[in-house]
Amino acid sequence: MLADLIERIFGKTEKTGSLAKDRLRVVLASDRSKIPPEVMDKIRIELIQVLSKYLELDDTALNVSMERDEDSIALVVNTPVHRVREIKVS
């Protein structure tokens, strides 16, 4: 009962083992993609610049990662979006 109350107040948390497994998967996918950390940083900065034109976002929480599927690699961008900016179309 107390655990249910804590879960309702603070939200459900993932198990540390599951989190560690997910982090390891991201690190391995990044290593296999052969993209140097400097390039990943540059990609992150440029993504923030482009996305900021259209969205008001929390760029400090922007997370860019590589996920590997069987024979392909996906670039995954995860960030909180506060609102969509008003864009005037000419």
C-alpha positions as a Python dict, from the first residue, in 0.01 Angstrom:
ca = {
    (1, 'M'): (0, 0, 0),
    (2, 'L'): (280, 243, 87),
    (3, 'A'): (465, 141, -229),
    (4, 'D'): (153, 218, -435),
    (5, 'L'): (125, 561, -276),
    (6, 'I'): (491, 639, -342),
    (7, 'E'): (452, 520, -702),
    (8, 'R'): (149, 748, -752),
    (9, 'I'): (330, 1049, -608),
    (10, 'F'): (669, 1006, -773),
    (11, 'G'): (580, 794, -1074),
    (12, 'K'): (696, 449, -1160),
    (13, 'T'): (1073, 400, -1164),
    (14, 'E'): (1261, 149, -1373),
    (15, 'K'): (1480, -113, -1217),
    (16, 'T'): (1851, -25, -1212),
    (17, 'G'): (1937, -342, -1402),
    (18, 'S'): (1705, -243, -1685),
    (19, 'L'): (1850, 109, -1695),
    (20, 'A'): (2205, -23, -1701),
    (21, 'K'): (2117, -263, -1983),
    (22, 'D'): (1964, 21, -2189),
    (23, 'R'): (2266, 245, -2133),
    (24, 'L'): (2503, -33, -2233),
    (25, 'R'): (2300, -95, -2549),
    (26, 'V'): (2330, 275, -2643),
    (27, 'V'): (2706, 277, -2576),
    (28, 'L'): (2758, -37, -2784),
    (29, 'A'): (2549, 99, -3071),
    (30, 'S'): (2750, 422, -3066),
    (31, 'D'): (3077, 230, -3066),
    (32, 'R'): (2967, 13, -3357),
    (33, 'S'): (2856, 312, -3560),
    (34, 'K'): (3218, 436, -3565),
    (35, 'I'): (3108, 797, -3506),
    (36, 'P'): (3368, 980, -3295),
    (37, 'P'): (3240, 1161, -2983),
    (38, 'E'): (3340, 1498, -3133),
    (39, 'V'): (3115, 1434, -3433),
    (40, 'M'): (2826, 1327, -3206),
    (41, 'D'): (2869, 1654, -3014),
    (42, 'K'): (2860, 1852, -3339),
    (43, 'I'): (2546, 1665, -3450),
    (44, 'R'): (2385, 1744, -3115),
    (45, 'I'): (2467, 2117, -3142),
    (46, 'E'): (2337, 2141, -3498),
    (47, 'L'): (2019, 1951, -3412),
    (48, 'I'): (1953, 2199, -3130),
    (49, 'Q'): (1997, 2488, -3374),
    (50, 'V'): (1758, 2343, -3632),
    (51, 'L'): (1494, 2220, -3387),
    (52, 'S'): (1499, 2553, -3200),
    (53, 'K'): (1376, 2729, -3514),
    (54, 'Y'): (1048, 2538, -3493),
    (55, 'L'): (1018, 2426, -3131),
    (56, 'E'): (1077, 2574, -2790),
    (57, 'L'): (1269, 2294, -2624),
    (58, 'D'): (1486, 2219, -2325),
    (59, 'D'): (1823, 2190, -2498),
    (60, 'T'): (1994, 2091, -2172),
    (61, 'A'): (1784, 1774, -2168),
    (62, 'L'): (1835, 1690, -2536),
    (63, 'N'): (1967, 1337, -2569),
    (64, 'V'): (2108, 1208, -2897),
    (65, 'S'): (2191, 841, -2922),
    (66, 'M'): (2245, 566, -3175),
    (67, 'E'): (2034, 252, -3166),
    (68, 'R'): (2132, -54, -3361),
    (69, 'D'): (1878, -287, -3514),
    (70, 'E'): (1972, -609, -3692),
    (71, 'D'): (2135, -445, -3993),
    (72, 'S'): (2082, -72, -3948),
    (73, 'I'): (2158, 209, -3707),
    (74, 'A'): (1904, 473, -3604),
    (75, 'L'): (1977, 819, -3472),
    (76, 'V'): (1740, 880, -3181),
    (77, 'V'): (1673, 1231, -3052),
    (78, 'N'): (1485, 1267, -2726),
    (79, 'T'): (1404, 1610, -2576),
    (80, 'P'): (1123, 1780, -2387),
    (81, 'V'): (929, 2019, -2614),
    (82, 'H'): (767, 2313, -2434),
    (83, 'R'): (572, 2442, -2733),
    (84, 'V'): (569, 2471, -3110),
    (85, 'R'): (688, 2810, -3234),
    (86, 'E'): (462, 3013, -3458),
    (87, 'I'): (610, 2998, -3809),
    (88, 'K'): (501, 3241, -4076),
    (89, 'V'): (482, 3076, -4414),
    (90, 'S'): (544, 3308, -4707),
}
